[in-house]
Amino acid sequence: MRAEIEGRMDMHAVDIYGLSEVMGPGVSQECVGTKDGLHIWEDHFYQRSSIRSPARCSPTARSASSSSHPLTKQALPIVR
């Protein structure tokens, strides 16, 4: 679908991930030149990810968490 849109409209289409409750239009975006995945806007966000392996579960059981802390907005950490 992306190739069809780019061909018909003579433009580049990129993926943009956004959360309206955080910053409005975007949190991360794909590079136009490489289109190799999303890159977090590090000038506006501090990203933390952790993977934990609980002691009571099987060795293959894991839980993960990710938190994004806006640097240009105050008092609004988002945990997903």
Secondary structure, 3 states (H helix, E strand, C coil): CHHHHHHHHCCCCCCEECCCCCCCCCCEEECCCCCCCEEECCCCEEEEEEEECCCCCCCCCCEEEEEEEECCCCCCCEEC
